Amino acid sequence: RSNNEFKWLICLEGADSKSFKALKSMCRFIDTDNDIVHGVHIETGNKKCDDSHPVKKVFVEEMEKYEVKNSDFSFIEREDGEDNLTLHQLLLKWIKNHLKEETNYIDFIILGYNPTKYINKPTENTTVDLLKSELVPNVYFDH
């Protein structure tokens, strides 16, 4: 980008998930003065989606620890009529809606769970496969 401000989207499953491990390994590539790190979490339980949410609290702590100056955080919650959507589809829908705004962009996506590493059978419709089929960001990082 001409302004040297890349945007990193990190998809966070839980406060103690592998996604934070993926963030840690990618931090060496993040320009903590200029880049934007945007955390996103799909809330599947009944936790209140505010600053007290465990995932957001850990995200904020990590941003402070790595001295990231520009960060943002969003929750994804199921809306009426979305009971049939998978978590992958909810994430894709959020990303597409996010990118509709003229000023929004995503350069890099960090995913913390790669089922092909942990499951001994082919896995269809993984988050990576779904995002690759619908979007074209610069790089995918999955751990």
C-alpha positions as protocol buffer text, in pm:
chain_id: "A"
residue {
  index: 1
  type: ARG
  ca { x: 0 y: 0 z: 0 }
}
residue {
  index: 2
  type: SER
  ca { x: 122 y: 345 z: -79 }
}
residue {
  index: 3
  type: ASN
  ca { x: 63 y: 461 z: 279 }
}
residue {
  index: 4
  type: ASN
  ca { x: 250 y: 158 z: 423 }
}
residue {
  index: 5
  type: GLU
  ca { x: -59 y: 64 z: 622 }
}
residue {
  index: 6
  type: PHE
  ca { x: -146 y: -302 z: 572 }
}
residue {
  index: 7
  type: LYS
  ca { x: -448 y: -460 z: 736 }
}
residue {
  index: 8
  type: TRP
  ca { x: -427 y: -797 z: 908 }
}
residue {
  index: 9
  type: LEU
  ca { x: -747 y: -986 z: 992 }
}
residue {
  index: 10
  type: ILE
  ca { x: -708 y: -1247 z: 1264 }
}
residue {
  index: 11
  type: CYS
  ca { x: -990 y: -1493 z: 1317 }
}
residue {
  index: 12
  type: LEU
  ca { x: -1005 y: -1588 z: 1685 }
}
residue {
  index: 13
  type: GLU
  ca { x: -1185 y: -1904 z: 1796 }
}
residue {
  index: 14
  type: GLY
  ca { x: -1141 y: -1864 z: 2170 }
}
residue {
  index: 15
  type: ALA
  ca { x: -934 y: -1696 z: 2440 }
}
residue {
  index: 16
  type: ASP
  ca { x: -696 y: -1994 z: 2455 }
}
residue {
  index: 17
  type: SER
  ca { x: -710 y: -2100 z: 2090 }
}
residue {
  index: 18
  type: LYS
  ca { x: -431 y: -2172 z: 1843 }
}
residue {
  index: 19
  type: SER
  ca { x: -523 y: -1850 z: 1664 }
}
residue {
  index: 20
  type: PHE
  ca { x: -323 y: -1652 z: 1921 }
}
residue {
  index: 21
  type: LYS
  ca { x: -28 y: -1881 z: 1853 }
}
residue {
  index: 22
  type: ALA
  ca { x: -66 y: -1800 z: 1483 }
}
residue {
  index: 23
  type: LEU
  ca { x: -77 y: -1429 z: 1565 }
}
residue {
  index: 24
  type: LYS
  ca { x: 241 y: -1461 z: 1768 }
}
residue {
  index: 25
  type: SER
  ca { x: 426 y: -1626 z: 1480 }
}
residue {
  index: 26
  type: MET
  ca { x: 305 y: -1360 z: 1233 }
}
residue {
  index: 27
  type: CYS
  ca { x: 385 y: -1059 z: 1452 }
}
residue {
  index: 28
  type: ARG
  ca { x: 737 y: -1041 z: 1313 }
}
residue {
  index: 29
  type: PHE
  ca { x: 584 y: -936 z: 979 }
}
residue {
  index: 30
  type: ILE
  ca { x: 349 y: -674 z: 1125 }
}
residue {
  index: 31
  type: ASP
  ca { x: 464 y: -313 z: 1122 }
}
residue {
  index: 32
  type: THR
  ca { x: 339 y: -226 z: 1471 }
}
residue {
  index: 33
  type: ASP
  ca { x: 354 y: 147 z: 1402 }
}
residue {
  index: 34
  type: ASN
  ca { x: 161 y: 153 z: 1075 }
}
residue {
  index: 35
  type: ASP
  ca { x: -31 y: -170 z: 1016 }
}
residue {
  index: 36
  type: ILE
  ca { x: -383 y: -238 z: 1144 }
}
residue {
  index: 37
  type: VAL
  ca { x: -461 y: -566 z: 1321 }
}
residue {
  index: 38
  type: HIS
  ca { x: -833 y: -645 z: 1324 }
}
residue {
  index: 39
  type: GLY
  ca { x: -950 y: -931 z: 1544 }
}
residue {
  index: 40
  type: VAL
  ca { x: -1278 y: -1104 z: 1472 }
}
residue {
  index: 41
  type: HIS
  ca { x: -1463 y: -1363 z: 1681 }
}
residue {
  index: 42
  type: ILE
  ca { x: -1779 y: -1559 z: 1605 }
}
residue {
  index: 43
  type: GLU
  ca { x: -1976 y: -1581 z: 1928 }
}
residue {
  index: 44
  type: THR
  ca { x: -2157 y: -1915 z: 1936 }
}
residue {
  index: 45
  type: GLY
  ca { x: -2255 y: -1917 z: 2302 }
}
residue {
  index: 46
  type: ASN
  ca { x: -2439 y: -1676 z: 2522 }
}
residue {
  index: 47
  type: LYS
  ca { x: -2147 y: -1455 z: 2621 }
}
residue {
  index: 48
  type: LYS
  ca { x: -2204 y: -1082 z: 2615 }
}
residue {
  index: 49
  type: CYS
  ca { x: -2024 y: -928 z: 2317 }
}
residue {
  index: 50
  type: ASP
  ca { x: -1852 y: -633 z: 2481 }
}
residue {
  index: 51
  type: ASP
  ca { x: -1513 y: -535 z: 2626 }
}
residue {
  index: 52
  type: SER
  ca { x: -1550 y: -795 z: 2904 }
}
residue {
  index: 53
  type: HIS
  ca { x: -1566 y: -1086 z: 2658 }
}
residue {
  index: 54
  type: PRO
  ca { x: -1270 y: -1324 z: 2720 }
}
residue {
  index: 55
  type: VAL
  ca { x: -1156 y: -1330 z: 2355 }
}
residue {
  index: 56
  type: LYS
  ca { x: -1157 y: -952 z: 2322 }
}
residue {
  index: 57
  type: LYS
  ca { x: -973 y: -914 z: 2654 }
}
residue {
  index: 58
  type: VAL
  ca { x: -693 y: -1149 z: 2541 }
}
residue {
  index: 59
  type: PHE
  ca { x: -679 y: -976 z: 2200 }
}
residue {
  index: 60
  type: VAL
  ca { x: -637 y: -634 z: 2363 }
}
residue {
  index: 61
  type: GLU
  ca { x: -365 y: -775 z: 2594 }
}
residue {
  index: 62
  type: GLU
  ca { x: -180 y: -922 z: 2295 }
}
residue {
  index: 63
  type: MET
  ca { x: -197 y: -594 z: 2104 }
}
residue {
  index: 64
  type: GLU
  ca { x: -47 y: -416 z: 2404 }
}
residue {
  index: 65
  type: LYS
  ca { x: 219 y: -683 z: 2448 }
}
residue {
  index: 66
  type: TYR
  ca { x: 329 y: -658 z: 2083 }
}
residue {
  index: 67
  type: GLU
  ca { x: 293 y: -278 z: 2091 }
}
residue {
  index: 68
  type: VAL
  ca { x: 50 y: -270 z: 1799 }
}
residue {
  index: 69
  type: LYS
  ca { x: -68 y: 90 z: 1777 }
}
residue {
  index: 70
  type: ASN
  ca { x: -365 y: 36 z: 1543 }
}
residue {
  index: 71
  type: SER
  ca { x: -610 y: -240 z: 1624 }
}
residue {
  index: 72
  type: ASP
  ca { x: -980 y: -308 z: 1600 }
}
residue {
  index: 73
  type: PHE
  ca { x: -1209 y: -589 z: 1708 }
}
residue {
  index: 74
  type: SER
  ca { x: -1546 y: -718 z: 1584 }
}
residue {
  index: 75
  type: PHE
  ca { x: -1789 y: -981 z: 1700 }
}
residue {
  index: 76
  type: ILE
  ca { x: -1992 y: -1188 z: 1458 }
}
residue {
  index: 77
  type: GLU
  ca { x: -2327 y: -1305 z: 1592 }
}
residue {
  index: 78
  type: ARG
  ca { x: -2587 y: -1512 z: 1413 }
}
residue {
  index: 79
  type: GLU
  ca { x: -2878 y: -1308 z: 1288 }
}
residue {
  index: 80
  type: ASP
  ca { x: -3233 y: -1432 z: 1248 }
}
residue {
  index: 81
  type: GLY
  ca { x: -3251 y: -1682 z: 965 }
}
residue {
  index: 82
  type: GLU
  ca { x: -2880 y: -1773 z: 980 }
}
residue {
  index: 83
  type: ASP
  ca { x: -2915 y: -2093 z: 1182 }
}
residue {
  index: 84
  type: ASN
  ca { x: -2829 y: -2299 z: 875 }
}
residue {
  index: 85
  type: LEU
  ca { x: -2499 y: -2115 z: 809 }
}
residue {
  index: 86
  type: THR
  ca { x: -2175 y: -2280 z: 915 }
}
residue {
  index: 87
  type: LEU
  ca { x: -1911 y: -2084 z: 1104 }
}
residue {
  index: 88
  type: HIS
  ca { x: -1709 y: -2073 z: 781 }
}
residue {
  index: 89
  type: GLN
  ca { x: -2003 y: -1919 z: 598 }
}
residue {
  index: 90
  type: LEU
  ca { x: -2066 y: -1666 z: 876 }
}
residue {
  index: 91
  type: LEU
  ca { x: -1702 y: -1554 z: 858 }
}
residue {
  index: 92
  type: LEU
  ca { x: -1712 y: -1526 z: 480 }
}
residue {
  index: 93
  type: LYS
  ca { x: -2036 y: -1326 z: 497 }
}
residue {
  index: 94
  type: TRP
  ca { x: -1883 y: -1087 z: 752 }
}
residue {
  index: 95
  type: ILE
  ca { x: -1568 y: -1039 z: 542 }
}
residue {
  index: 96
  type: LYS
  ca { x: -1771 y: -970 z: 226 }
}
residue {
  index: 97
  type: ASN
  ca { x: -1989 y: -716 z: 411 }
}
residue {
  index: 98
  type: HIS
  ca { x: -1680 y: -557 z: 564 }
}
residue {
  index: 99
  type: LEU
  ca { x: -1520 y: -517 z: 222 }
}
residue {
  index: 100
  type: LYS
  ca { x: -1831 y: -350 z: 77 }
}
residue {
  index: 101
  type: GLU
  ca { x: -1738 y: -33 z: 265 }
}
residue {
  index: 102
  type: GLU
  ca { x: -1520 y: 177 z: 38 }
}
residue {
  index: 103
  type: THR
  ca { x: -1259 y: 247 z: 307 }
}
residue {
  index: 104
  type: ASN
  ca { x: -1232 y: -114 z: 431 }
}
residue {
  index: 105
  type: TYR
  ca { x: -973 y: -357 z: 302 }
}
residue {
  index: 106
  type: ILE
  ca { x: -791 y: -671 z: 415 }
}
residue {
  index: 107
  type: ASP
  ca { x: -440 y: -755 z: 302 }
}
residue {
  index: 108
  type: PHE
  ca { x: -361 y: -1061 z: 514 }
}
residue {
  index: 109
  type: ILE
  ca { x: -577 y: -1318 z: 695 }
}
residue {
  index: 110
  type: ILE
  ca { x: -446 y: -1516 z: 991 }
}
residue {
  index: 111
  type: LEU
  ca { x: -627 y: -1837 z: 1083 }
}
residue {
  index: 112
  type: GLY
  ca { x: -531 y: -2038 z: 1385 }
}
residue {
  index: 113
  type: TYR
  ca { x: -681 y: -2375 z: 1306 }
}
residue {
  index: 114
  type: ASN
  ca { x: -589 y: -2586 z: 1007 }
}
residue {
  index: 115
  type: PRO
  ca { x: -790 y: -2911 z: 1030 }
}
residue {
  index: 116
  type: THR
  ca { x: -577 y: -3079 z: 763 }
}
residue {
  index: 117
  type: LYS
  ca { x: -293 y: -3082 z: 1017 }
}
residue {
  index: 118
  type: TYR
  ca { x: -498 y: -3248 z: 1292 }
}
residue {
  index: 119
  type: ILE
  ca { x: -748 y: -3471 z: 1117 }
}
residue {
  index: 120
  type: ASN
  ca { x: -635 y: -3781 z: 925 }
}
residue {
  index: 121
  type: LYS
  ca { x: -905 y: -3756 z: 660 }
}
residue {
  index: 122
  type: PRO
  ca { x: -975 y: -3500 z: 389 }
}
residue {
  index: 123
  type: THR
  ca { x: -1183 y: -3215 z: 525 }
}
residue {
  index: 124
  type: GLU
  ca { x: -1421 y: -3041 z: 291 }
}
residue {
  index: 125
  type: ASN
  ca { x: -1520 y: -2676 z: 310 }
}
residue {
  index: 126
  type: THR
  ca { x: -1252 y: -2566 z: 554 }
}
residue {
  index: 127
  type: THR
  ca { x: -1231 y: -2195 z: 626 }
}
residue {
  index: 128
  type: VAL
  ca { x: -919 y: -2164 z: 410 }
}
residue {
  index: 129
  type: ASP
  ca { x: -1082 y: -2342 z: 114 }
}
residue {
  index: 130
  type: LEU
  ca { x: -1396 y: -2133 z: 141 }
}
residue {
  index: 131
  type: LEU
  ca { x: -1209 y: -1804 z: 166 }
}
residue {
  index: 132
  type: LYS
  ca { x: -979 y: -1895 z: -123 }
}
residue {
  index: 133
  type: SER
  ca { x: -1277 y: -1976 z: -342 }
}
residue {
  index: 134
  type: GLU
  ca { x: -1450 y: -1644 z: -270 }
}
residue {
  index: 135
  type: LEU
  ca { x: -1179 y: -1388 z: -189 }
}
residue {
  index: 136
  type: VAL
  ca { x: -833 y: -1295 z: -309 }
}
residue {
  index: 137
  type: PRO
  ca { x: -634 y: -1139 z: -26 }
}
residue {
  index: 138
  type: ASN
  ca { x: -256 y: -1132 z: -57 }
}
residue {
  index: 139
  type: VAL
  ca { x: -165 y: -1413 z: 181 }
}
residue {
  index: 140
  type: TYR
  ca { x: -330 y: -1668 z: 407 }
}
residue {
  index: 141
  type: PHE
  ca { x: -149 y: -1776 z: 720 }
}
residue {
  index: 142
  type: ASP
  ca { x: -281 y: -2077 z: 903 }
}
residue {
  index: 143
  type: HIS
  ca { x: -121 y: -2255 z: 1190 }
}
